[in-house]
Amino acid sequence: MEKPSFEPISHDGRHDSLTNLLAPPLYYQEIDRELARLQRMKIELCIIRIEIPNSTSQEEILNFSDALTNTARAEDLIARVGEFEFGLLVRGDETVIDKFITRIEFEIEINYACTIVQAGEVTLELLNRLDQIALTRATTTLA
């Protein structure tokens, strides 16, 4: 029996139909906007890629997306960018990321990578650089 696919689908081009998180096209557009703001305002930004186990059920994907949403601040961007992959753009440095990961209230083993956005970087360069970073394993637990 073939495993069901929970690939991100967006009916409006803006939000993932399963989780209602940002869809990849809107997420990438928002990254462009934040990179422009970084140039003007000299703010610190970090981008995070989170992968959850491929054995995760649809209900667990929904629960994990809720946990991310509940952990994030209002200014953080959260997207579902793959079947079992999420992207976040967070204002702050790497210490903010460490705190963010430990605050996720969901019992699951995740793998994540993060990097600080560099001045003058464009979205594609940033995403390619993030993809080259080795994933770190973390186990988040219910508080």
Secondary structure, DSSP 8 states (H G I E B T S, - for coil): ----------SSSSB-TTT-SB-HHHHHHHHHHHHHHHHHH---EEEEEEE--TT--HHHHHHHHHHHHHHS-TT-EEEEEETTEEEEEEES-HHHHHHHHHH--S-EEEEEEEEE--TT--HHHHHHHHHHS--EEEEE---
